[in-house]
Amino acid sequence: MLEILFCIYMLLFYMIVYFSFGSLVTVRMKEEKFSVTFTMMIGFFLYYGIFQVIAVPCTFLKLPLSWLAVIWLSLVAVVVYMCGTAAYRKIWMGAFDGIRRQVFEQPFWTLVPLLAVAAQAVFVVMWQTDYWDATYYIGDVSLSVYTNTISLFDPLTGEMRSAFDIRHCFATYLVQDAVVCKAFGIHPLIEMKTVMGVVVTIINNLVTYNIARLFFKGNREHTGLMVVFALLLNLFTYTAYTSSGFLLLRSYEGKAVLGSVIVPAVLYIVARLYRDGKKKAFWWLLFLLCLSSCAISSSAMTLIPVEVGALTLSLSLVRRDWRPLAKGLLCMTPCLVILLLYVASSFGLFVVHI
């Protein structure tokens, strides 16, 4: 029972932190109405994007994991404190008051999507399977926590590496899990398979909700139906080779976040660029998604440039203007730089010895 309560506490911790980080961006988007769901979605990406910038130097400097935990959680505390000021509280209260009014006006279409998300969360917690990847991911976090190091050991052998694994070195998603485990004393299995499994489920549904709200122009009934339909689609199409399979059976893995959160989020941002092309903020958000994608999954360094390139090329063709494609190329720069470093490491041109 105590473990369940602690998992709920950790879940609330993540949601508050994501909301605070997202508020740093969305509060400044004056032309955009403040949205709780959009803010939390953007906060998720900003959280991991900033974490990568801090974690990668700490990794190469071979600092103890406990040092990184102190540095990162201190920054998180500052961000949450900053968002607790009067200016942010006023905007937050207005947004939550709007949600309260919508609940009273349409209780059914508020309850149904929430029940769908809750059902998916229960499925994720109860039915996760153990693929061989779990040995690597959970082993990497466990070794980092119990040796107080940052990815210095090979999780498959338990031996210290002779050089950093460049492919996974920039994907600091697992390092964040290790930081949280070290700071809060939570077991890596519980943090990853239970807490992060539900966190990814919630963020996936937030992305789906924002896409539905955009496509159905804010119609709450149609938006709620799409959230339910997305759940049914995932339940009846999951295999080991689909994004639904990763979302429902391996939701704590970076590839699950890539397929079920990042890819549709990029689609949403480009759709906003198509509809609101004059809002430059969405180009910065596209850059943020490209940056944070590589912090979450190493596979993003190839998949996201392909998606961004295809979508911005389509946008350029529709508008008969080459600038959207050029801006898309600039946005995908973080992915291309990491891809270049990985290719260089494969040929022995970029090796960082431990």
C-alpha positions in Angstrom: 0.0 0.0 0.0 2.8 2.4 0.8 4.5 1.6 -2.5 1.2 2.5 -4.3 1.0 5.8 -2.4 4.6 6.6 -3.2 4.0 5.9 -6.9 1.1 8.3 -6.8 3.3 10.9 -5.1 6.0 10.5 -7.8 3.4 10.8 -10.5 2.2 14.1 -9.0 5.8 15.2 -8.8 6.3 14.7 -12.5 3.1 16.4 -13.5 3.8 19.4 -11.4 7.4 19.7 -12.7 6.3 19.3 -16.3 3.6 21.9 -15.8 6.0 24.3 -14.3 8.6 23.9 -17.0 6.0 24.2 -19.7 4.7 27.4 -18.1 8.0 29.0 -18.7 7.2 28.8 -22.4 3.5 29.0 -22.8 3.0 31.9 -20.4 5.2 33.9 -22.8 3.2 32.9 -25.9 0.9 36.0 -25.8 -0.9 35.1 -29.0 -1.8 31.7 -27.7 -4.5 31.0 -25.1 -2.9 29.4 -22.0 -3.8 25.7 -22.0 -3.1 23.2 -19.2 -2.8 20.2 -21.5 -0.6 22.0 -24.0 1.6 23.4 -21.2 2.2 20.0 -19.7 3.0 18.5 -23.1 5.6 21.2 -23.8 6.9 21.0 -20.3 7.7 17.3 -20.8 9.9 18.1 -23.8 11.6 21.1 -22.2 12.3 19.1 -19.1 14.3 16.4 -21.0 15.9 18.9 -23.3 17.4 21.0 -20.5 18.3 17.8 -18.6 20.4 16.6 -21.6 22.3 19.9 -21.7 23.3 19.4 -18.0 23.7 15.6 -17.9 26.0 15.1 -20.9 28.8 17.3 -19.6 28.4 15.6 -16.2 28.7 12.2 -17.9 31.9 13.0 -19.8 33.4 14.6 -16.6 32.6 11.3 -14.8 30.9 13.1 -12.0 29.1 11.0 -9.3 25.4 10.5 -9.9 24.6 12.1 -6.6 26.3 15.4 -7.8 24.1 15.4 -10.9 21.0 14.7 -8.7 21.8 17.7 -6.5 22.4 20.0 -9.5 19.3 18.9 -11.4 16.9 18.8 -8.5 18.1 22.2 -7.4 17.3 23.6 -10.8 13.9 21.9 -10.7 13.2 23.5 -7.3 14.1 26.9 -8.7 11.8 26.5 -11.7 8.8 25.3 -9.6 9.4 28.2 -7.1 9.6 30.7 -10.0 6.3 29.4 -11.3 4.8 29.8 -7.9 5.0 33.5 -8.1 1.9 35.7 -8.2 2.1 36.3 -12.0 2.1 32.5 -12.8 -0.5 31.7 -10.1 -3.0 34.2 -11.6 -2.7 32.5 -15.1 -2.9 29.1 -13.6 -6.0 29.8 -11.5 -7.7 31.3 -14.6 -6.9 28.1 -16.6 -8.1 25.7 -13.9 -11.2 27.8 -13.4 -12.0 27.4 -17.1 -11.6 23.6 -16.7 -13.9 23.7 -13.7 -16.6 25.4 -15.7 -16.2 23.0 -18.6 -16.6 20.1 -16.1 -19.9 21.4 -14.9 -21.1 22.2 -18.4 -20.1 18.9 -19.9 -19.4 16.4 -17.1 -19.8 13.3 -19.4 -17.3 14.3 -22.0 -14.9 15.3 -19.2 -15.3 12.0 -17.4 -15.1 9.6 -20.4 -11.6 10.7 -21.6 -10.3 10.6 -18.0 -11.7 7.0 -17.6 -10.0 6.0 -20.9 -6.7 7.3 -19.7 -7.1 5.6 -16.3 -7.9 2.3 -18.1 -4.9 2.6 -20.3 -2.7 3.3 -17.2 -4.0 0.2 -15.5 -3.3 -1.9 -18.6 0.2 -0.5 -18.8 1.0 -1.3 -15.2 -0.5 -4.8 -15.2 0.5 -6.1 -18.6 4.1 -5.0 -19.3 6.3 -7.7 -20.7 10.0 -8.3 -20.3 11.8 -8.0 -23.6 15.6 -8.4 -23.7 15.9 -4.6 -23.9 14.6 -4.4 -20.4 17.9 -6.0 -19.2 19.9 -3.2 -20.8 17.6 -0.3 -19.7 16.9 -1.3 -16.1 20.4 -2.7 -15.7 21.9 0.6 -16.8 19.8 2.6 -14.3 20.4 0.1 -11.5 24.2 0.1 -12.0 24.3 3.9 -12.1 22.2 4.1 -8.9 24.1 1.5 -6.9 27.6 2.5 -8.1 26.9 6.3 -7.9 28.2 6.8 -11.4 26.6 7.9 -14.7 26.5 5.1 -17.3 30.1 4.1 -16.7 29.3 0.3 -16.6 28.0 -2.0 -19.3 24.6 -3.2 -18.0 24.9 -6.5 -19.9 28.2 -7.5 -18.3 28.5 -5.4 -15.2 32.0 -4.4 -16.2 33.2 -0.8 -16.5 33.3 0.4 -20.1 36.6 1.3 -21.7 34.9 4.2 -23.6 31.6 5.9 -23.5 28.8 4.4 -25.6 28.2 7.4 -27.9 25.0 6.0 -29.2 23.3 6.1 -25.8 25.4 8.8 -24.2 23.3 11.7 -25.5 20.0 9.8 -24.8 19.9 10.9 -21.1 16.4 9.6 -20.6 17.7 6.7 -18.5 20.1 9.0 -16.6 17.0 11.0 -15.5 15.5 7.9 -14.1 18.7 7.1 -12.2 18.7 10.7 -10.8 15.2 10.3 -9.5 15.9 6.9 -8.0 19.0 8.2 -6.3 17.3 11.3 -4.9 14.0 9.7 -3.7 15.2 6.2 -2.9 12.8 4.6 -5.3 13.8 1.2 -6.8 14.6 1.4 -10.6 12.0 -1.3 -11.4 9.2 0.7 -9.7 10.4 4.0 -11.2 10.7 2.8 -14.7 8.0 0.1 -15.1 5.3 1.7 -12.9 5.8 5.5 -12.5 7.3 6.2 -15.9 5.0 3.7 -17.6 2.0 5.8 -16.3 3.7 9.1 -17.0 4.3 8.2 -20.7 0.7 7.0 -20.9 -0.6 10.4 -19.7 1.7 12.4 -22.0 0.6 10.2 -24.9 -3.0 11.1 -24.2 -2.2 14.8 -23.8 -0.7 14.8 -27.3 -3.7 12.9 -28.7 -6.1 15.3 -26.9 -4.3 18.4 -28.4 -4.3 16.9 -31.9 -8.0 16.1 -31.6 -8.8 19.6 -30.2 -6.9 21.1 -33.2 -8.6 18.9 -35.8 -12.1 19.3 -34.3 -11.7 23.0 -33.6 -12.2 22.6 -29.8 -15.4 20.5 -30.0 -15.2 18.7 -26.6 -17.5 15.8 -27.7 -15.5 15.0 -30.8 -12.2 15.5 -28.9 -13.3 13.1 -26.1 -14.4 10.5 -28.7 -11.0 10.6 -30.4 -9.2 10.0 -27.1 -11.4 6.9 -26.6 -11.0 5.8 -30.2 -7.2 6.1 -29.8 -7.3 3.9 -26.8 -9.4 1.2 -28.6 -7.0 1.5 -31.6 -4.0 0.9 -29.4 -5.7 -2.0 -27.6 -6.6 -3.9 -30.8 -3.5 -3.2 -32.9 -0.6 -3.7 -30.5 2.1 -6.2 -31.6 5.8 -6.3 -30.9 6.4 -4.2 -34.0 3.9 -1.3 -33.7 4.0 1.9 -31.7 0.9 0.6 -29.8 2.9 -2.4 -28.7 5.6 -0.2 -27.3 3.1 2.1 -25.7 1.1 -0.7 -23.9 3.8 -3.3 -23.2 7.1 -1.3 -23.0 5.9 2.2 -22.2 8.9 3.1 -20.0 11.4 2.7 -22.9 12.7 5.6 -25.0 11.4 4.0 -28.2 7.9 3.9 -26.8 8.1 7.7 -26.1 9.5 8.3 -29.6 6.8 6.4 -31.4 3.8 7.3 -29.2 4.7 10.8 -28.0 7.4 12.5 -30.0 6.3 11.6 -33.5 2.6 12.7 -33.0 3.8 15.8 -31.2 5.9 16.8 -34.2 2.9 16.2 -36.4 0.9 18.5 -34.1 3.4 21.3 -34.1 3.7 21.2 -37.9 -0.1 21.2 -38.2 -0.1 24.4 -36.0 2.5 25.9 -38.4 0.2 25.1 -41.3 -2.7 26.8 -39.6 -0.8 29.6 -37.8 2.3 30.1 -40.0 2.9 33.6 -38.7 3.4 32.4 -35.1 7.2 32.1 -34.9 7.0 30.4 -31.5 6.0 27.1 -33.1 9.3 27.0 -35.0 11.1 27.3 -31.7 8.8 24.5 -30.3 9.7 22.3 -33.3 13.4 22.9 -32.5 12.7 22.0 -28.9 11.1 18.7 -29.9 14.0 17.8 -32.1 16.5 18.6 -29.3 14.6 16.7 -26.6 13.8 13.8 -28.9 17.5 12.8 -28.9 17.6 13.2 -25.1 14.9 10.5 -24.9 15.7 8.0 -27.6 18.8 7.4 -29.6 16.6 6.3 -32.5 15.3 9.8 -32.8 18.5 11.0 -34.5 17.4 9.3 -37.7 13.6 9.1 -37.4 12.8 12.7 -36.4 14.9 14.3 -39.2 13.0 12.1 -41.7 9.6 13.2 -40.2 10.5 16.9 -39.9 12.0 16.9 -43.4 8.9 15.2 -45.0 6.4 17.5 -43.1 8.2 20.8 -43.8 8.8 19.8 -47.4 5.0 19.2 -47.7 4.5 22.6 -46.1 6.8 24.3 -48.5 5.1 22.6 -51.5 1.7 23.7 -50.3 2.8 27.3 -49.7 5.1 27.3 -52.7 7.8 28.7 -50.5 11.2 27.1 -49.7 11.5 28.8 -46.3 9.5 26.2 -44.2 11.9 23.5 -45.5 14.9 25.6 -44.7 13.6 26.3 -41.2 12.9 22.6 -40.8 16.5 21.8 -41.6 17.6 24.2 -38.9 15.2 22.7 -36.4 16.6 19.2 -37.0 20.2 20.3 -36.4 20.5 18.7 -32.9 19.5 15.3 -34.3 21.9 15.7 -37.2 24.8 16.7 -35.0 24.3 13.7 -32.7 23.9 11.4 -35.7 27.2 12.7 -37.1 29.0 12.1 -33.8 27.5 8.5 -33.6 28.7 7.8 -37.2 32.1 9.2 -36.3 32.3 7.0 -33.2 31.4 3.9 -35.3 34.5 4.5 -37.5 36.7 5.3 -34.4 36.9 9.0 -35.2 35.2 10.1 -32.1 36.1 8.1 -29.0 35.9 9.3 -25.4 37.8 7.0 -23.2 36.8 6.5 -19.5 
